[in-house]
Amino acid sequence: MRTFSKTAGARVGAVAAVMCLTLAGCADESSTNKPNPALEAAKGDIVKIMVGGLDKVIYLPAVLTQRLGYFQEEGVTVDLLTEPAGVQATTALVSGEVQGVVGFYDHTLDLQVKGKQVESVVQLAQTPGEVEVVSKKAAGELASPKDFKGKKLGVTGLGSSTDFLTKYLAVKNGVKVSDFTPVAVGAGQTFISALQQGSIDGGMTTDPTVAQILAKDAGKVLVDMRTPEGSRAALGGLYPASSLYMNTSWVNDHKEVVQKLANAFVKTLTWMSEHTPEEIAAKMPDDYAKAGKDLYVQAIKNTLPMFTKDGVMPEDGPRTVHEVLKSFNPDLKGAKVDLQKTYTTEFVKKAG
């Protein structure tokens, strides 16, 4: 099983191993010309999955699945790669750099109107898990999304799901998207620094960044979308977010591999529903708890309600996402979107 890194060393080692097997196979099979079982086993099913931030709690199932050994159990080798924002992960998928993305489902709608057919194959979350926070300094004049006008608001990246949701909160509360300035500040320490230094007045982020902001008393929560109740209040319904999405053509050509991935992820979601935040935190890499173990456990506890238990798309979720996106996105306003083509439950239902 591969580790989740982008280092060349690991890949060179893997290539070297396969080359050695290839040479050995040639020596053994020069006269028989039969398949080399060792070589075939070494090839396996290798899938590259880009994650919009490996250490974000909203994408926790990706790393946890690997740590629990479920990819290996299913016989699929997974390379988990990371980008700081979901929009960058989407670019990697469309360009063919990776076969899958663990990111927000809403990108599948945005891509469809741009002529790209992408679908969610495992729905990891039923809510965004996002939180709109305001800096301590700006709290007096930024009490709700109605006060977004004239403000600088942090998002992970322009065109990211945090950007989408920020624009929706503005429009829903009577503020034009041109009336405030979105600022790409990433997540984690870069987001916190921007908030503390006044580069942004507020912004949208996730745990463990939220937990760190509150612990530092650097800001407070304006809108909390980590729970089903919070999602309904802010967005009008459940908003399926974190998911494993892939190019539809690739899914259709590799159904066996996709089924293995779905099996692994559904096992993880079930495991998460049966274990405590402390037990989940204990399985994660130590360096994910940058601000301390207790704070990391709290971050997981706060975010757990967002996850599904079976990987199935919430029935009304796609409609809510469509309503949110078309409220501010001119590309989606007049476009016809076939929601049935933006997700599939074929694999998770078999896994369940």
Disulfide bonds with the S-S distance in Angstrom:
none
